[in-house]
Each structure stands twice: as C-alpha cells, then as structure tokens.
Amino acid sequence: MRVIPANFEVGLKIMQEQKLNLSIYTLPELIDIIKDEIDSYEYDFKKHLILLKDQNFNPMGYVRLPLHYQLNDHLDILDTQANALYLSVESGNAAICMMEGTENIYHTTFSAYMTRKKQGFSQIKYLNKKGKSRAGSRVRLAETVEFFENINTTMNDLWEEFMIARLALDCNKTLLPYLLQSKVPFPVDKKDPVLYKIPLHIAQSNYTNLDAAIEKLKAPLLLFDEQYADELRDIFSV
C-alpha cells in the first residue's frame, strides 16, 4: 500500500485547476495507457489515485479513480463493480448512499435540531466557545447525540449487510469527533485506510447533493501540472 509523498501535496491545488475527464476509457484501457506510456507511477490506496511521474520521477499529475474500481499496488484490477458506502454530515443534517458498483441501491437522510437560531451556528460550536449549557441547549445536545447514534446505527447495518470496499466520508472537523466517538461505534477506525475523504465540496448534506457528488466521482479524472499539459493530453488523447 503506497502513500503519496509529502512534497507532492504542495502541488495538489495547482493540479486541481487542470483537469480532464477520462470516462472515454474503460478501466483496463486506462491502466494499459498508464503502464505503457507513463515512465513511473504509484497507486495511493487511501486517496484512491494513481500518481504519474516523468522519467526523472518528478510528479506530473494523478488520476483520481472512482470507488467502484479497486486495484492493487501493481495496478492489477481487482474489481470494477465494488461496493462503496457514502456519508455526508453537517450540523443537523446527514445523508447516506449505498452504492453497488455504479448503482445507488439505498439512500436515507437524517435531521436534528442542532442549530441555535439567533446565532446561526451549531450547539457544538456554541459549547466549544461558552463551555456551558442551559435548558434549550440541553435539548439540542440530546438531539445531537441521538443524531450521530442514528447515523452510526444505519451505517453499521449496511456494513454488516454488504461487502463494502470503501467508506466515503464528508464531515467537517468540528463534527468528526461526535461521529467517531458516538456510543454507537462508527463502522471503521478513523485510521482505517478504507476510509476515504470525499474530495468534493458538498454544500448541504442532503440526498440530492450527495448523489450529485457521487455522479461526479464515477468518472476517472486526470489532474495535472500545467507544464505537463501537452504531454499528458497527447498520452491520453484528450
């Protein structure tokens, strides 16, 4: 299992501005192109992408893969219809989608009274600032606890029912401890490599937005440094 080197992270924002959709290729075709035309490459399991390097081992860009594609470090294809469980969480709202290959076979949403109306921010953020709770706040806290327990109960039920290859998560840092430290355990440990951070901004955690994000992630995407644009466009014929 490979991890992308730290010095490559610096260029990610630049490369994310230069992107090409590679959905014209099947996975075997895409892998063949990379193996035949790219001087050096690495697969990063956690980020689920293939780092592309030039003959001097300098990063050129990377191919972000859909979660229904599963590979090993040698880019051998293990599965093209793998199952993935998606979760998006924000204060008071959450959405779950269960993907069997490219088919959405189950989805549900959750809501809770977690936001202080006058201030417009969540009870969790309020307590982090004030450190105390009144009656109305305790109601919101109780709903917050139940909110995350209900999410994790559903997640665990799906985890037990299906053979899930990856768990894709969209959750901000403030809420993450409440999700991972709920009395109802999260299906996987926070350091488990099957946990995948959804690499897209989801404006609101509802089914429509999560489903739209999943649709975007279904296509392989080439992200690259502008200096390699001509070379990579030629290699991938795009």
N, C-alpha and C positions, 0 to 999 in steps of 0.2 A: 504494500500500500504506500503510495507516494504522496508527499505533501509539497505544494508549490513553494519554492524558496522565497524567503522574506524580501529579497531585493526585487523580486518580480511584482510584489504587491504595489509598489510605488507607481508602476505604470498602468495599473488597472483602470483608473479613471480616464486616462488618455485613450486607452484601448476601447473602453466602453462607448466612446464617442464615434468610433469607427466600427461599424458592424454590418455583417452581411448574413442574410438568411440562407441556410444550406438545405432547406427542405426538398430541393430538387433531387437530392441523393437519398438512396436507401442507406441504412447503417453499414452494410458490407461495402457498398461503393465508397462511402465516406472514409471508412477505415483503410481501404485499399489505397485511396489517394494519399492519405497521411503517411502510410508506410512506404509508399513508392516515391513520393515527391518531397517529403519533409526530411531534412538532414537528421534531426534529433527531436524526440518528443517524450513527454511524460504524462501519465494519467494520474490525476489527483482524485482519489475516491471521494473524500469529504465534500469537495466543491463540485464534483462530478463534471470535470472538464479535462480536456487534453491540451497541455501546454506545448506550443510549437516553437522550435528553436532553429536558428540558422546553423551554418557549418562551423561557426565559432562558438556555438552553444549560447548565443545571445537570444533572449526571448523575442519572438516576432509577434506573438498573439496567442490566442487559445480558442478552442472550440467548446462551447458550452453545450452539453448534451441533455436531451430530455430524460426524465427519470424512468421512463419505461424502457430505456436502453440500459443494459447492465454489461459492464466489461471487467476484465482483469487488468493487471499492470502491463501485460504484453499486448493489450488491445484485442484480445480474443473475445469474441461475442458470446456472452453467457445467456442473454435473454433479450428479446425485442418487445416483449409484452409484459414486463414486470409490473407488479402492483406497487402503488405509492399512496400514502395517506397524507393529505394536506390539511393544515390547520392555520387559520389566520385569527389573531386575537388583538382586540383593542379594548379600552376601558368600556365595559358594559355590553360589548358585542363580540361574537365569535362565529366562525363558520368552519365546517368540516366538509371535505370532499374525499371520497374513497374512489381511487382510480384503478381499474383493472385494465392494464395496458393503456390504451387511449380512451377507454370508455368510462364515463362517470357513472358508477353503479349505485352510489349512495351519497346523499348530502343532507346536512342538517345545520341549523343555526341556534345560537343561544343569545339571551339578553338578560341584563340585570340592571337594577337601579344603583349605579355606582358613581354618578357624577353629581357634584354639588352645583345646583342650578345657577346660583348667583355668581360664583367664582368661575364656573365653566370648566373645572378640572376634576379629576377623579378623587374619590375618597382616599385612595392610597397615596397620591401626591400630597393631599392635604395633611394626612397624618405624618408623612415624612417631614413636612415643614413645621407642624404645630405640636406633634407628639402626644395629643390627647383626643378624646372622643366624647361627644355628647349624645343625647338620645337618638337624634336623626342620623348622626354619624354611625352609631352602632347598628342601625337598620341597614345602612349601606354596607357596612363591614360584613354583616351576616350574609347579605346577598352576594357580596364579593366572594366570600368563602364558598358558598353554595355554587356560585357561577363556575369556579375553577374545578370543584369536585364533579359537577355535572359534565363538564368538558372531558375531564380525565376518565370518567366512567365510560362515556361513549367511545373515547379513544381506545381504552383497554378492551372493550367488547369487540371493536373492529380488529384490533391487533391479534386477538385470540381467534377470531373467525377466519381471517385471511392470512396468507403467506405474504407479508409485506416486506418489500426490499428496501424502501426508503421512506422516511418520515420527514415531510417538508413543512417547515415552520416559519410563520411570520408573526413576530411578537416583540414588542419593544422591551428595553432593559428594565424598565420600572415594573412591568407586569411579570416578567420572566420568572423571578423567584416564587411568586404566588402560584404559577403554573407548575413549576418543577418541585415545589415543596408542599404541595397540597396533601391533605390526609389521604386522599385517593391518589396513589402514585401515578406519575407520568409513565407512559409505556416503556420509555428508554431513558438511560442515564444521559445527562447533558453533555458528556464527553463521548458518547457512543458515536462512532463515525457514520452510522446510518442516518443520524440527524442532519438534515440539510436545510440551510438557511435560504429561504426563497429570495432570489436575487432581484426582486422587483418591488417597487413601492406599491402597496395596496392602500388606497385612500381610506376606505372603510371596510371593516371586517364583516362583509355580508356575502351571501352565496353568489350574487351577480359578479361582484368584483373578484372574488376568489376564482370563480370559474373562468373569468376573462384572463386572469393571470396564468392559470393552468394552460389555457389555449395558446398563449404566447410562448410558454415553456415547452410546448410539444415539438417545436421546430429546433433542429440544431442551429446554433448561431456562432458565426465566426466574429471574434472581436480582436482587433489588431492595432498595432502601432502604425501611424500614417506612413512612416518611412518604408514599410514593407507592403504598402497597399498594392502597388503594381504587381509585385511578385506573387502575393497571395491571391489576387484576383485572377492571375494567369493560371496558377496551380489549380484553383477551384472552379475556374471557368465561369466566374460571376462578375 
